[in-house]
Amino acid sequence: MSSIISRRRHPAAGYAAVAGGLVAAGVLYSAFSGGGASAAAPAQDSTQIAQGHSLFVQSCATCHGLNAQGTSQAPSLIGAGAAAVDFQMSTGRMPAKDLTAENDRKPTQFTPQQISDIAAYVASLGGGPAVPPESAVSTDGANTALGSELFSTNCAQCHGFAGAGGALTYGKNAPSLNASTPTQIYEAMLTGPEAMPVFGDGTITPAEKKDIIAYIVNTRNETNPGGLSLGRTGTVTEGLLAWVGGLGFLVLIAMWLTAKRRDHVKGESENSTHE
């Protein structure tokens, strides 16, 4: 009996009990959650992935590498996700014209199906954010008032209060959102292209993303109560133009009055000479 008690009091007994508990907890967790995880995982379409790989080798591998591992010219796409591929290609930013310059929006060179195939291939390499479904970007029932507040807090500093875009530091540029689709806006928040930070679901929830998208879309259709909007670049720019224009108008009036007075004085001087 004394030997059993001494073994129980051995310092290693406590560690062994903790380790056994952790192993048991892991086994139970795997038993209860393993089936659900595999059922929730999206099925991979091997045919689409193969087609995407073929397109990738033809159009993307020169810069990103044959296995999307990245090169000295372009980063690795492993783990980038389908959303990043869909955003970059659907906005025409990829393929890039100049590898050293910031990529601007331009007409896309691929069909939606081709973009989907390449996105599926990249997603098969290492996961990453998926392309949001239509239900995630639908603005039905969205709160545009809350979207306005969220946009002002998180987006307006770069994109302007109406999403018209603007210049950033180090020669970078925040693009206009006027041509962006709801899906592209959602994907940009998920992936953070160029100088934009990533706004994951932990930072801005999916419901809040829908509110922001609804605000951006509704702002495009609003009338300009002040008349000429100057591209909705903001009150500072509009005020500066009004001030410069008004000052220039006053200068012209002053020059006209000065010239008219000079002509009047010259005329009086000539009349007095003739007399």
Secondary structure, DSSP 8 states (H G I E B T S, - for coil): -HHHHHHHTSHHHHHHHHHHHHHHHHHHHHHHHHHHHHHHS----HHHHHHHHHHHHHHTHHHH-TTS---SSS---TTT-HHHHHHHHHTT-SS-S-TTS-------SS-HHHHHHHHHHHHHHH-------HHHH--TT--HHHHHHHHHHHTHHHH-TTS--EE-GGG-EE--STT--HHHHHHHHHH--TT-----TTTS-HHHHHHHHHHHHHHHT---TTS--GGG--HHHHHHHHHHHHHHHHHHHHHHHHHHHHHHHHHHHHHHHH-
